[in-house]
Amino acid sequence: MKPVQLTLSVLEDPLSVCRLAPDAPVPDWLPVQGLTSVTRTADELSIVCRQDAPPGGVRTEPGFLALKIEGPLDFSLTGILLAVAGPLADAGISIFALSTYDTDYVLVKRHDLEQAVSVLKRTGHRVR
């Protein structure tokens, strides 16, 4: 498979990943600006949002920054997440990935961002 070369942008807002009960309503504290994702499964209601949005008492993992893969990406493309996740995994950098209709986002902890950007650039990606 030919190596995929991507352009990524670092989003500035610090993010949190939150976990609520599977039957919890979608909260009214969700921000209307910035990256926000709500996913419901039989096991949980998972939310990615600005770090300052969740109120106290919500199970939250803060301290993420997002790398946005510039799109839109065609649904027929393969290996997009692998092209980013693979090198980061090889470098020991944990990720939280999410996808939208147009593109993919890879979240890394703030303290890993500099190393993540360096790794991605070394593997041929452009990072802004």
Backbone atoms as SQL, in Angstrom:
CREATE TABLE atoms (id INTEGER PRIMARY KEY, chain TEXT, resi INTEGER, resn TEXT, atom TEXT, x REAL, y REAL, z REAL);
INSERT INTO atoms VALUES
  (1, 'A', 1, 'MET', 'N', 0.844, -1.171, 0.000),
  (2, 'A', 1, 'MET', 'CA', 0.000, 0.000, 0.000),
  (3, 'A', 1, 'MET', 'C', 0.894, 1.241, 0.000),
  (4, 'A', 2, 'LYS', 'N', 0.539, 2.210, -0.863),
  (5, 'A', 2, 'LYS', 'CA', 1.288, 3.458, -0.960),
  (6, 'A', 2, 'LYS', 'C', 1.091, 4.273, 0.318),
  (7, 'A', 3, 'PRO', 'N', 2.169, 4.853, 0.875),
  (8, 'A', 3, 'PRO', 'CA', 2.028, 5.663, 2.089),
  (9, 'A', 3, 'PRO', 'C', 1.090, 6.847, 1.856),
  (10, 'A', 4, 'VAL', 'N', 0.225, 7.102, 2.809),
  (11, 'A', 4, 'VAL', 'CA', -0.710, 8.215, 2.743),
  (12, 'A', 4, 'VAL', 'C', -0.047, 9.435, 3.376),
  (13, 'A', 5, 'GLN', 'N', -0.030, 10.543, 2.647),
  (14, 'A', 5, 'GLN', 'CA', 0.503, 11.792, 3.193),
  (15, 'A', 5, 'GLN', 'C', -0.657, 12.749, 3.393),
  (16, 'A', 6, 'LEU', 'N', -0.795, 13.219, 4.617),
  (17, 'A', 6, 'LEU', 'CA', -1.945, 14.021, 5.003),
  (18, 'A', 6, 'LEU', 'C', -1.516, 15.396, 5.485),
  (19, 'A', 7, 'THR', 'N', -2.464, 16.321, 5.481),
  (20, 'A', 7, 'THR', 'CA', -2.275, 17.618, 6.108),
  (21, 'A', 7, 'THR', 'C', -3.159, 17.649, 7.340),
  (22, 'A', 8, 'LEU', 'N', -2.568, 17.989, 8.473),
  (23, 'A', 8, 'LEU', 'CA', -3.288, 18.060, 9.741),
  (24, 'A', 8, 'LEU', 'C', -3.148, 19.450, 10.323),
  (25, 'A', 9, 'SER', 'N', -4.160, 19.867, 11.066),
  (26, 'A', 9, 'SER', 'CA', -4.133, 21.141, 11.785),
  (27, 'A', 9, 'SER', 'C', -4.319, 20.857, 13.261),
  (28, 'A', 10, 'VAL', 'N', -3.576, 21.575, 14.089),
  (29, 'A', 10, 'VAL', 'CA', -3.737, 21.464, 15.531),
  (30, 'A', 10, 'VAL', 'C', -4.809, 22.460, 15.955),
  (31, 'A', 11, 'LEU', 'N', -5.864, 21.959, 16.595),
  (32, 'A', 11, 'LEU', 'CA', -6.912, 22.833, 17.120),
  (33, 'A', 11, 'LEU', 'C', -6.479, 23.312, 18.500),
  (34, 'A', 12, 'GLU', 'N', -6.727, 24.574, 18.795),
  (35, 'A', 12, 'GLU', 'CA', -6.170, 25.198, 19.997),
  (36, 'A', 12, 'GLU', 'C', -6.930, 24.926, 21.281),
  (37, 'A', 13, 'ASP', 'N', -8.234, 24.679, 21.201),
  (38, 'A', 13, 'ASP', 'CA', -9.028, 24.514, 22.418),
  (39, 'A', 13, 'ASP', 'C', -8.677, 23.219, 23.134),
  (40, 'A', 14, 'PRO', 'N', -8.349, 23.284, 24.427),
  (41, 'A', 14, 'PRO', 'CA', -8.160, 22.054, 25.187),
  (42, 'A', 14, 'PRO', 'C', -9.505, 21.328, 25.323),
  (43, 'A', 15, 'LEU', 'N', -9.448, 20.014, 25.223),
  (44, 'A', 15, 'LEU', 'CA', -10.660, 19.197, 25.202),
  (45, 'A', 15, 'LEU', 'C', -10.693, 18.206, 26.353),
  (46, 'A', 16, 'SER', 'N', -11.906, 17.772, 26.672),
  (47, 'A', 16, 'SER', 'CA', -12.127, 16.693, 27.627),
  (48, 'A', 16, 'SER', 'C', -12.950, 15.612, 26.950),
  (49, 'A', 17, 'VAL', 'N', -12.729, 14.387, 27.387),
  (50, 'A', 17, 'VAL', 'CA', -13.570, 13.267, 26.993),
  (51, 'A', 17, 'VAL', 'C', -14.372, 12.903, 28.240),
  (52, 'A', 18, 'CYS', 'N', -15.694, 12.887, 28.098),
  (53, 'A', 18, 'CYS', 'CA', -16.580, 12.672, 29.245),
  (54, 'A', 18, 'CYS', 'C', -17.388, 11.390, 29.046),
  (55, 'A', 19, 'ARG', 'N', -17.724, 10.770, 30.188),
  (56, 'A', 19, 'ARG', 'CA', -18.543, 9.560, 30.147),
  (57, 'A', 19, 'ARG', 'C', -19.738, 9.752, 31.052),
  (58, 'A', 20, 'LEU', 'N', -20.912, 9.555, 30.473),
  (59, 'A', 20, 'LEU', 'CA', -22.155, 9.609, 31.232),
  (60, 'A', 20, 'LEU', 'C', -22.852, 8.253, 31.104),
  (61, 'A', 21, 'ALA', 'N', -23.877, 8.062, 31.900),
  (62, 'A', 21, 'ALA', 'CA', -24.649, 6.816, 31.852),
  (63, 'A', 21, 'ALA', 'C', -25.290, 6.658, 30.471),
  (64, 'A', 22, 'PRO', 'N', -25.497, 5.415, 30.043),
  (65, 'A', 22, 'PRO', 'CA', -26.050, 5.187, 28.704),
  (66, 'A', 22, 'PRO', 'C', -27.448, 5.779, 28.510),
  (67, 'A', 23, 'ASP', 'N', -28.199, 5.936, 29.586),
  (68, 'A', 23, 'ASP', 'CA', -29.548, 6.486, 29.466),
  (69, 'A', 23, 'ASP', 'C', -29.615, 7.969, 29.828),
  (70, 'A', 24, 'ALA', 'N', -28.466, 8.606, 30.054),
  (71, 'A', 24, 'ALA', 'CA', -28.444, 10.035, 30.396),
  (72, 'A', 24, 'ALA', 'C', -28.913, 10.858, 29.196),
  (73, 'A', 25, 'PRO', 'N', -29.634, 11.940, 29.469),
  (74, 'A', 25, 'PRO', 'CA', -30.001, 12.820, 28.353),
  (75, 'A', 25, 'PRO', 'C', -28.762, 13.565, 27.852),
  (76, 'A', 26, 'VAL', 'N', -28.809, 13.996, 26.607),
  (77, 'A', 26, 'VAL', 'CA', -27.725, 14.838, 26.099),
  (78, 'A', 26, 'VAL', 'C', -27.744, 16.119, 26.930),
  (79, 'A', 27, 'PRO', 'N', -26.622, 16.450, 27.577),
  (80, 'A', 27, 'PRO', 'CA', -26.627, 17.566, 28.534),
  (81, 'A', 27, 'PRO', 'C', -26.785, 18.930, 27.864),
  (82, 'A', 28, 'ASP', 'N', -27.381, 19.848, 28.624),
  (83, 'A', 28, 'ASP', 'CA', -27.570, 21.208, 28.108),
  (84, 'A', 28, 'ASP', 'C', -26.320, 22.067, 28.264),
  (85, 'A', 29, 'TRP', 'N', -25.267, 21.542, 28.918),
  (86, 'A', 29, 'TRP', 'CA', -24.034, 22.318, 29.071),
  (87, 'A', 29, 'TRP', 'C', -23.085, 22.169, 27.879),
  (88, 'A', 30, 'LEU', 'N', -23.483, 21.404, 26.879),
  (89, 'A', 30, 'LEU', 'CA', -22.606, 21.240, 25.707),
  (90, 'A', 30, 'LEU', 'C', -22.385, 22.582, 25.014),
  (91, 'A', 31, 'PRO', 'N', -21.142, 22.879, 24.661),
  (92, 'A', 31, 'PRO', 'CA', -20.867, 24.141, 23.972),
  (93, 'A', 31, 'PRO', 'C', -21.384, 24.107, 22.536),
  (94, 'A', 32, 'VAL', 'N', -21.711, 25.286, 22.029),
  (95, 'A', 32, 'VAL', 'CA', -22.147, 25.383, 20.641),
  (96, 'A', 32, 'VAL', 'C', -20.981, 25.757, 19.726),
  (97, 'A', 33, 'GLN', 'N', -19.844, 26.090, 20.294),
  (98, 'A', 33, 'GLN', 'CA', -18.649, 26.453, 19.525),
  (99, 'A', 33, 'GLN', 'C', -17.591, 25.372, 19.700),
  (100, 'A', 34, 'GLY', 'N', -16.747, 25.220, 18.702),
  (101, 'A', 34, 'GLY', 'CA', -15.615, 24.311, 18.804),
  (102, 'A', 34, 'GLY', 'C', -16.003, 22.859, 18.566),
  (103, 'A', 35, 'LEU', 'N', -15.013, 22.002, 18.683),
  (104, 'A', 35, 'LEU', 'CA', -15.202, 20.576, 18.451),
  (105, 'A', 35, 'LEU', 'C', -16.043, 19.974, 19.572),
  (106, 'A', 36, 'THR', 'N', -17.167, 19.396, 19.209),
  (107, 'A', 36, 'THR', 'CA', -18.048, 18.720, 20.146),
  (108, 'A', 36, 'THR', 'C', -18.558, 17.462, 19.465),
  (109, 'A', 37, 'SER', 'N', -18.483, 16.340, 20.170),
  (110, 'A', 37, 'SER', 'CA', -18.973, 15.077, 19.621),
  (111, 'A', 37, 'SER', 'C', -19.752, 14.351, 20.700),
  (112, 'A', 38, 'VAL', 'N', -20.900, 13.816, 20.320),
  (113, 'A', 38, 'VAL', 'CA', -21.747, 13.058, 21.236),
  (114, 'A', 38, 'VAL', 'C', -22.001, 11.697, 20.606),
  (115, 'A', 39, 'THR', 'N', -21.662, 10.639, 21.347),
  (116, 'A', 39, 'THR', 'CA', -21.870, 9.277, 20.857),
  (117, 'A', 39, 'THR', 'C', -22.566, 8.465, 21.938),
  (118, 'A', 40, 'ARG', 'N', -23.692, 7.877, 21.575),
  (119, 'A', 40, 'ARG', 'CA', -24.418, 7.035, 22.519),
  (120, 'A', 40, 'ARG', 'C', -24.293, 5.581, 22.066),
  (121, 'A', 41, 'THR', 'N', -23.978, 4.711, 23.025),
  (122, 'A', 41, 'THR', 'CA', -23.978, 3.270, 22.800),
  (123, 'A', 41, 'THR', 'C', -24.821, 2.628, 23.898),
  (124, 'A', 42, 'ALA', 'N', -24.943, 1.329, 23.849),
  (125, 'A', 42, 'ALA', 'CA', -25.670, 0.617, 24.904),
  (126, 'A', 42, 'ALA', 'C', -24.943, 0.735, 26.244),
  (127, 'A', 43, 'ASP', 'N', -23.654, 1.071, 26.220),
  (128, 'A', 43, 'ASP', 'CA', -22.839, 1.105, 27.433),
  (129, 'A', 43, 'ASP', 'C', -22.593, 2.488, 28.010),
  (130, 'A', 44, 'GLU', 'N', -22.731, 3.536, 27.200),
  (131, 'A', 44, 'GLU', 'CA', -22.359, 4.869, 27.684),
  (132, 'A', 44, 'GLU', 'C', -22.861, 5.955, 26.752),
  (133, 'A', 45, 'LEU', 'N', -22.838, 7.176, 27.282),
  (134, 'A', 45, 'LEU', 'CA', -22.964, 8.387, 26.490),
  (135, 'A', 45, 'LEU', 'C', -21.603, 9.048, 26.581),
  (136, 'A', 46, 'SER', 'N', -20.888, 9.108, 25.465),
  (137, 'A', 46, 'SER', 'CA', -19.530, 9.636, 25.433),
  (138, 'A', 46, 'SER', 'C', -19.555, 11.005, 24.764),
  (139, 'A', 47, 'ILE', 'N', -18.876, 11.955, 25.385),
  (140, 'A', 47, 'ILE', 'CA', -18.877, 13.328, 24.879),
  (141, 'A', 47, 'ILE', 'C', -17.451, 13.842, 24.805),
  (142, 'A', 48, 'VAL', 'N', -17.117, 14.467, 23.690),
  (143, 'A', 48, 'VAL', 'CA', -15.870, 15.213, 23.547),
  (144, 'A', 48, 'VAL', 'C', -16.284, 16.669, 23.422),
  (145, 'A', 49, 'CYS', 'N', -15.675, 17.526, 24.243),
  (146, 'A', 49, 'CYS', 'CA', -16.049, 18.937, 24.222),
  (147, 'A', 49, 'CYS', 'C', -14.917, 19.772, 24.814),
  (148, 'A', 50, 'ARG', 'N', -15.088, 21.097, 24.724),
  (149, 'A', 50, 'ARG', 'CA', -14.119, 21.996, 25.339),
  (150, 'A', 50, 'ARG', 'C', -13.917, 21.606, 26.795),
  (151, 'A', 51, 'GLN', 'N', -12.709, 21.698, 27.252),
  (152, 'A', 51, 'GLN', 'CA', -12.349, 21.267, 28.601),
  (153, 'A', 51, 'GLN', 'C', -13.103, 22.039, 29.686),
  (154, 'A', 52, 'ASP', 'N', -13.457, 23.285, 29.418),
  (155, 'A', 52, 'ASP', 'CA', -14.134, 24.093, 30.437),
  (156, 'A', 52, 'ASP', 'C', -15.647, 23.901, 30.470),
  (157, 'A', 53, 'ALA', 'N', -16.208, 23.036, 29.623),
  (158, 'A', 53, 'ALA', 'CA', -17.660, 22.877, 29.540),
  (159, 'A', 53, 'ALA', 'C', -18.271, 21.964, 30.602),
  (160, 'A', 54, 'PRO', 'N', -17.693, 20.797, 30.884),
  (161, 'A', 54, 'PRO', 'CA', -18.366, 19.885, 31.819),
  (162, 'A', 54, 'PRO', 'C', -18.397, 20.444, 33.245),
  (163, 'A', 55, 'PRO', 'N', -19.549, 20.320, 33.899),
  (164, 'A', 55, 'PRO', 'CA', -19.625, 20.752, 35.290),
  (165, 'A', 55, 'PRO', 'C', -18.979, 19.725, 36.212),
  (166, 'A', 56, 'GLY', 'N', -18.745, 20.098, 37.458),
  (167, 'A', 56, 'GLY', 'CA', -18.220, 19.164, 38.435),
  (168, 'A', 56, 'GLY', 'C', -19.139, 17.958, 38.569),
  (169, 'A', 57, 'GLY', 'N', -18.558, 16.835, 38.905),
  (170, 'A', 57, 'GLY', 'CA', -19.333, 15.622, 39.082),
  (171, 'A', 57, 'GLY', 'C', -19.455, 14.769, 37.836),
  (172, 'A', 58, 'VAL', 'N', -19.027, 15.293, 36.688),
  (173, 'A', 58, 'VAL', 'CA', -19.059, 14.511, 35.451),
  (174, 'A', 58, 'VAL', 'C', -17.739, 13.769, 35.319),
  (175, 'A', 59, 'ARG', 'N', -17.811, 12.475, 35.030),
  (176, 'A', 59, 'ARG', 'CA', -16.588, 11.689, 34.826),
  (177, 'A', 59, 'ARG', 'C', -15.897, 12.187, 33.564),
  (178, 'A', 60, 'THR', 'N', -14.705, 12.751, 33.747),
  (179, 'A', 60, 'THR', 'CA', -14.033, 13.478, 32.672),
  (180, 'A', 60, 'THR', 'C', -12.546, 13.133, 32.632),
  (181, 'A', 61, 'GLU', 'N', -12.024, 13.008, 31.427),
  (182, 'A', 61, 'GLU', 'CA', -10.585, 12.885, 31.209),
  (183, 'A', 61, 'GLU', 'C', -10.168, 14.141, 30.439),
  (184, 'A', 62, 'PRO', 'N', -9.586, 15.138, 31.127),
  (185, 'A', 62, 'PRO', 'CA', -9.217, 16.396, 30.473),
  (186, 'A', 62, 'PRO', 'C', -7.814, 16.329, 29.866),
  (187, 'A', 63, 'GLY', 'N', -7.443, 17.437, 29.221),
  (188, 'A', 63, 'GLY', 'CA', -6.057, 17.608, 28.785),
  (189, 'A', 63, 'GLY', 'C', -5.743, 17.136, 27.384),
  (190, 'A', 64, 'PHE', 'N', -6.741, 17.057, 26.508),
  (191, 'A', 64, 'PHE', 'CA', -6.503, 16.639, 25.125),
  (192, 'A', 64, 'PHE', 'C', -6.426, 17.846, 24.206),
  (193, 'A', 65, 'LEU', 'N', -5.665, 17.698, 23.131),
  (194, 'A', 65, 'LEU', 'CA', -5.699, 18.625, 22.001),
  (195, 'A', 65, 'LEU', 'C', -5.983, 17.797, 20.755),
  (196, 'A', 66, 'ALA', 'N', -6.668, 18.410, 19.792),
  (197, 'A', 66, 'ALA', 'CA', -7.082, 17.677, 18.596),
  (198, 'A', 66, 'ALA', 'C', -6.196, 18.011, 17.403),
  (199, 'A', 67, 'LEU', 'N', -5.877, 16.971, 16.654),
  (200, 'A', 67, 'LEU', 'CA', -5.254, 17.103, 15.346),
  (201, 'A', 67, 'LEU', 'C', -6.340, 16.785, 14.323),
  (202, 'A', 68, 'LYS', 'N', -6.690, 17.764, 13.530),
  (203, 'A', 68, 'LYS', 'CA', -7.736, 17.600, 12.513),
  (204, 'A', 68, 'LYS', 'C', -7.083, 17.207, 11.194),
  (205, 'A', 69, 'ILE', 'N', -7.516, 16.109, 10.618),
  (206, 'A', 69, 'ILE', 'CA', -7.050, 15.725, 9.293),
  (207, 'A', 69, 'ILE', 'C', -7.844, 16.557, 8.299),
  (208, 'A', 70, 'GLU', 'N', -7.143, 17.368, 7.526),
  (209, 'A', 70, 'GLU', 'CA', -7.827, 18.265, 6.600),
  (210, 'A', 70, 'GLU', 'C', -8.591, 17.458, 5.570),
  (211, 'A', 71, 'GLY', 'N', -9.824, 17.818, 5.363),
  (212, 'A', 71, 'GLY', 'CA', -10.703, 17.129, 4.431),
  (213, 'A', 71, 'GLY', 'C', -11.374, 18.154, 3.540),
  (214, 'A', 72, 'PRO', 'N', -12.483, 17.745, 2.955),
  (215, 'A', 72, 'PRO', 'CA', -13.192, 16.502, 3.222),
  (216, 'A', 72, 'PRO', 'C', -12.482, 15.287, 2.626),
  (217, 'A', 73, 'LEU', 'N', -12.692, 14.167, 3.295),
  (218, 'A', 73, 'LEU', 'CA', -12.119, 12.901, 2.869),
  (219, 'A', 73, 'LEU', 'C', -13.201, 12.061, 2.192),
  (220, 'A', 74, 'ASP', 'N', -12.869, 11.477, 1.078),
  (221, 'A', 74, 'ASP', 'CA', -13.808, 10.625, 0.366),
  (222, 'A', 74, 'ASP', 'C', -13.977, 9.308, 1.118),
  (223, 'A', 75, 'PHE', 'N', -15.199, 8.790, 1.144),
  (224, 'A', 75, 'PHE', 'CA', -15.463, 7.543, 1.854),
  (225, 'A', 75, 'PHE', 'C', -14.725, 6.346, 1.260),
  (226, 'A', 76, 'SER', 'N', -14.255, 6.450, 0.025),
  (227, 'A', 76, 'SER', 'CA', -13.543, 5.337, -0.599),
  (228, 'A', 76, 'SER', 'C', -12.069, 5.273, -0.178),
  (229, 'A', 77, 'LEU', 'N', -11.558, 6.313, 0.479),
  (230, 'A', 77, 'LEU', 'CA', -10.171, 6.312, 0.923),
  (231, 'A', 77, 'LEU', 'C', -9.960, 5.284, 2.025),
  (232, 'A', 78, 'THR', 'N', -8.802, 4.644, 2.013),
  (233, 'A', 78, 'THR', 'CA', -8.473, 3.661, 3.049),
  (234, 'A', 78, 'THR', 'C', -7.159, 4.035, 3.714),
  (235, 'A', 79, 'GLY', 'N', -7.012, 3.616, 4.951),
  (236, 'A', 79, 'GLY', 'CA', -5.748, 3.800, 5.651),
  (237, 'A', 79, 'GLY', 'C', -5.521, 5.175, 6.236),
  (238, 'A', 80, 'ILE', 'N', -6.540, 6.011, 6.281),
  (239, 'A', 80, 'ILE', 'CA', -6.357, 7.384, 6.770),
  (240, 'A', 80, 'ILE', 'C', -5.978, 7.380, 8.255),
  (241, 'A', 81, 'LEU', 'N', -6.811, 6.782, 9.083),
  (242, 'A', 81, 'LEU', 'CA', -6.494, 6.754, 10.518),
  (243, 'A', 81, 'LEU', 'C', -5.223, 5.967, 10.795),
  (244, 'A', 82, 'LEU', 'N', -5.027, 4.885, 10.073),
  (245, 'A', 82, 'LEU', 'CA', -3.820, 4.075, 10.255),
  (246, 'A', 82, 'LEU', 'C', -2.562, 4.897, 9.972),
  (247, 'A', 83, 'ALA', 'N', -2.620, 5.771, 8.973),
  (248, 'A', 83, 'ALA', 'CA', -1.461, 6.589, 8.614),
  (249, 'A', 83, 'ALA', 'C', -1.058, 7.529, 9.745),
  (250, 'A', 84, 'VAL', 'N', -1.998, 7.886, 10.601),
  (251, 'A', 84, 'VAL', 'CA', -1.710, 8.751, 11.745),
  (252, 'A', 84, 'VAL', 'C', -1.510, 7.917, 13.006),
  (253, 'A', 85, 'ALA', 'N', -2.439, 7.008, 13.263),
  (254, 'A', 85, 'ALA', 'CA', -2.403, 6.213, 14.502),
  (255, 'A', 85, 'ALA', 'C', -1.200, 5.287, 14.557),
  (256, 'A', 86, 'GLY', 'N', -0.818, 4.706, 13.439),
  (257, 'A', 86, 'GLY', 'CA', 0.312, 3.768, 13.417),
  (258, 'A', 86, 'GLY', 'C', 1.611, 4.383, 13.903),
  (259, 'A', 87, 'PRO', 'N', 2.061, 5.492, 13.296),
  (260, 'A', 87, 'PRO', 'CA', 3.297, 6.117, 13.764),
  (261, 'A', 87, 'PRO', 'C', 3.210, 6.601, 15.217),
  (262, 'A', 88, 'LEU', 'N', 2.044, 7.094, 15.613),
  (263, 'A', 88, 'LEU', 'CA', 1.897, 7.550, 16.996),
  (264, 'A', 88, 'LEU', 'C', 1.960, 6.372, 17.963),
  (265, 'A', 89, 'ALA', 'N', 1.337, 5.259, 17.608),
  (266, 'A', 89, 'ALA', 'CA', 1.410, 4.059, 18.450),
  (267, 'A', 89, 'ALA', 'C', 2.843, 3.569, 18.550),
  (268, 'A', 90, 'ASP', 'N', 3.564, 3.564, 17.418),
  (269, 'A', 90, 'ASP', 'CA', 4.962, 3.135, 17.425),
  (270, 'A', 90, 'ASP', 'C', 5.812, 4.004, 18.352),
  (271, 'A', 91, 'ALA', 'N', 5.404, 5.278, 18.499),
  (272, 'A', 91, 'ALA', 'CA', 6.136, 6.207, 19.371),
  (273, 'A', 91, 'ALA', 'C', 5.619, 6.171, 20.812),
  (274, 'A', 92, 'GLY', 'N', 4.635, 5.307, 21.080),
  (275, 'A', 92, 'GLY', 'CA', 4.104, 5.192, 22.436),
  (276, 'A', 92, 'GLY', 'C', 3.150, 6.304, 22.824),
  (277, 'A', 93, 'ILE', 'N', 2.527, 6.949, 21.831),
  (278, 'A', 93, 'ILE', 'CA', 1.595, 8.042, 22.086),
  (279, 'A', 93, 'ILE', 'C', 0.171, 7.520, 21.956),
  (280, 'A', 94, 'SER', 'N', -0.564, 7.605, 23.046),
  (281, 'A', 94, 'SER', 'CA', -1.955, 7.166, 23.069),
  (282, 'A', 94, 'SER', 'C', -2.837, 8.188, 22.354),
  (283, 'A', 95, 'ILE', 'N', -3.880, 7.705, 21.669),
  (284, 'A', 95, 'ILE', 'CA', -4.797, 8.600, 20.967),
  (285, 'A', 95, 'ILE', 'C', -6.239, 8.289, 21.333),
  (286, 'A', 96, 'PHE', 'N', -7.100, 9.242, 21.053),
  (287, 'A', 96, 'PHE', 'CA', -8.547, 9.079, 21.077),
  (288, 'A', 96, 'PHE', 'C', -9.003, 9.587, 19.720),
  (289, 'A', 97, 'ALA', 'N', -9.577, 8.724, 18.893),
  (290, 'A', 97, 'ALA', 'CA', -9.944, 9.101, 17.530),
  (291, 'A', 97, 'ALA', 'C', -11.451, 9.251, 17.401),
  (292, 'A', 98, 'LEU', 'N', -11.852, 10.188, 16.555),
  (293, 'A', 98, 'LEU', 'CA', -13.259, 10.293, 16.213),
  (294, 'A', 98, 'LEU', 'C', -13.377, 10.765, 14.775),
  (295, 'A', 99, 'SER', 'N', -14.491, 10.415, 14.184),
  (296, 'A', 99, 'SER', 'CA', -14.714, 10.730, 12.776),
  (297, 'A', 99, 'SER', 'C', -16.024, 11.484, 12.602),
  (298, 'A', 100, 'THR', 'N', -16.037, 12.329, 11.573),
  (299, 'A', 100, 'THR', 'CA', -17.253, 13.019, 11.167),
  (300, 'A', 100, 'THR', 'C', -17.523, 12.655, 9.714),
  (301, 'A', 101, 'TYR', 'N', -18.543, 13.218, 9.146),
  (302, 'A', 101, 'TYR', 'CA', -18.855, 12.939, 7.741),
  (303, 'A', 101, 'TYR', 'C', -17.698, 13.349, 6.838),
  (304, 'A', 102, 'ASP', 'N', -17.062, 14.487, 7.143),
  (305, 'A', 102, 'ASP', 'CA', -16.025, 15.037, 6.275),
  (306, 'A', 102, 'ASP', 'C', -14.601, 14.609, 6.588),
  (307, 'A', 103, 'THR', 'N', -14.307, 14.284, 7.850),
  (308, 'A', 103, 'THR', 'CA', -12.903, 14.067, 8.199),
  (309, 'A', 103, 'THR', 'C', -12.749, 13.276, 9.494),
  (310, 'A', 104, 'ASP', 'N', -11.504, 13.132, 9.910),
  (311, 'A', 104, 'ASP', 'CA', -11.176, 12.438, 11.148),
  (312, 'A', 104, 'ASP', 'C', -10.389, 13.386, 12.054),
  (313, 'A', 105, 'TYR', 'N', -10.499, 13.131, 13.353),
  (314, 'A', 105, 'TYR', 'CA', -9.768, 13.880, 14.367),
  (315, 'A', 105, 'TYR', 'C', -9.028, 12.881, 15.238),
  (316, 'A', 106, 'VAL', 'N', -7.807, 13.220, 15.593),
  (317, 'A', 106, 'VAL', 'CA', -7.024, 12.402, 16.510),
  (318, 'A', 106, 'VAL', 'C', -6.664, 13.284, 17.693),
  (319, 'A', 107, 'LEU', 'N', -7.109, 12.870, 18.870),
  (320, 'A', 107, 'LEU', 'CA', -6.836, 13.615, 20.091),
  (321, 'A', 107, 'LEU', 'C', -5.648, 12.991, 20.795),
  (322, 'A', 108, 'VAL', 'N', -4.734, 13.845, 21.243),
  (323, 'A', 108, 'VAL', 'CA', -3.583, 13.408, 22.033),
  (324, 'A', 108, 'VAL', 'C', -3.539, 14.268, 23.286),
  (325, 'A', 109, 'LYS', 'N', -2.932, 13.743, 24.318),
  (326, 'A', 109, 'LYS', 'CA', -2.764, 14.529, 25.537),
  (327, 'A', 109, 'LYS', 'C', -1.847, 15.714, 25.233),
  (328, 'A', 110, 'ARG', 'N', -2.132, 16.836, 25.874),
  (329, 'A', 110, 'ARG', 'CA', -1.360, 18.071, 25.640),
  (330, 'A', 110, 'ARG', 'C', 0.140, 17.819, 25.793),
  (331, 'A', 111, 'HIS', 'N', 0.533, 17.041, 26.811),
  (332, 'A', 111, 'HIS', 'CA', 1.963, 16.813, 27.056),
  (333, 'A', 111, 'HIS', 'C', 2.604, 15.962, 25.964),
  (334, 'A', 112, 'ASP', 'N', 1.811, 15.309, 25.107),
  (335, 'A', 112, 'ASP', 'CA', 2.337, 14.507, 23.995),
  (336, 'A', 112, 'ASP', 'C', 2.315, 15.241, 22.658),
  (337, 'A', 113, 'LEU', 'N', 1.738, 16.444, 22.617),
  (338, 'A', 113, 'LEU', 'CA', 1.524, 17.116, 21.334),
  (339, 'A', 113, 'LEU', 'C', 2.821, 17.369, 20.576),
  (340, 'A', 114, 'GLU', 'N', 3.820, 17.925, 21.226),
  (341, 'A', 114, 'GLU', 'CA', 5.066, 18.253, 20.526),
  (342, 'A', 114, 'GLU', 'C', 5.692, 17.003, 19.901),
  (343, 'A', 115, 'GLN', 'N', 5.732, 15.917, 20.664),
  (344, 'A', 115, 'GLN', 'CA', 6.289, 14.665, 20.137),
  (345, 'A', 115, 'GLN', 'C', 5.408, 14.127, 19.008),
  (346, 'A', 116, 'ALA', 'N', 4.083, 14.216, 19.149),
  (347, 'A', 116, 'ALA', 'CA', 3.168, 13.724, 18.118),
  (348, 'A', 116, 'ALA', 'C', 3.383, 14.466, 16.804),
  (349, 'A', 117, 'VAL', 'N', 3.495, 15.784, 16.875),
  (350, 'A', 117, 'VAL', 'CA', 3.723, 16.584, 15.670),
  (351, 'A', 117, 'VAL', 'C', 5.049, 16.196, 15.036),
  (352, 'A', 118, 'SER', 'N', 6.075, 16.033, 15.827),
  (353, 'A', 118, 'SER', 'CA', 7.384, 15.642, 15.308),
  (354, 'A', 118, 'SER', 'C', 7.323, 14.284, 14.607),
  (355, 'A', 119, 'VAL', 'N', 6.673, 13.328, 15.243),
  (356, 'A', 119, 'VAL', 'CA', 6.540, 11.984, 14.658),
  (357, 'A', 119, 'VAL', 'C', 5.785, 12.057, 13.332),
  (358, 'A', 120, 'LEU', 'N', 4.691, 12.784, 13.300),
  (359, 'A', 120, 'LEU', 'CA', 3.890, 12.862, 12.077),
  (360, 'A', 120, 'LEU', 'C', 4.654, 13.545, 10.948),
  (361, 'A', 121, 'LYS', 'N', 5.402, 14.581, 11.264),
  (362, 'A', 121, 'LYS', 'CA', 6.206, 15.247, 10.233),
  (363, 'A', 121, 'LYS', 'C', 7.283, 14.304, 9.698),
  (364, 'A', 122, 'ARG', 'N', 7.919, 13.538, 10.587),
  (365, 'A', 122, 'ARG', 'CA', 8.942, 12.595, 10.144),
  (366, 'A', 122, 'ARG', 'C', 8.389, 11.517, 9.225),
  (367, 'A', 123, 'THR', 'N', 7.108, 11.213, 9.356),
  (368, 'A', 123, 'THR', 'CA', 6.507, 10.181, 8.513),
  (369, 'A', 123, 'THR', 'C', 5.874, 10.761, 7.250),
  (370, 'A', 124, 'GLY', 'N', 6.133, 12.044, 6.968),
  (371, 'A', 124, 'GLY', 'CA', 5.725, 12.635, 5.702),
  (372, 'A', 124, 'GLY', 'C', 4.451, 13.458, 5.737),
  (373, 'A', 125, 'HIS', 'N', 3.833, 13.612, 6.880),
  (374, 'A', 125, 'HIS', 'CA', 2.622, 14.421, 6.975),
  (375, 'A', 125, 'HIS', 'C', 2.984, 15.887, 7.182),
  (376, 'A', 126, 'ARG', 'N', 2.070, 16.756, 6.791),
  (377, 'A', 126, 'ARG', 'CA', 2.213, 18.189, 7.044),
  (378, 'A', 126, 'ARG', 'C', 1.336, 18.527, 8.249),
  (379, 'A', 127, 'VAL', 'N', 1.887, 19.260, 9.202),
  (380, 'A', 127, 'VAL', 'CA', 1.131, 19.641, 10.393),
  (381, 'A', 127, 'VAL', 'C', 1.221, 21.141, 10.551),
  (382, 'A', 128, 'ARG', 'N', 0.062, 21.783, 10.625),
  (383, 'A', 128, 'ARG', 'CA', -0.002, 23.247, 10.786),
  (384, 'A', 128, 'ARG', 'C', -0.406, 23.587, 12.199);
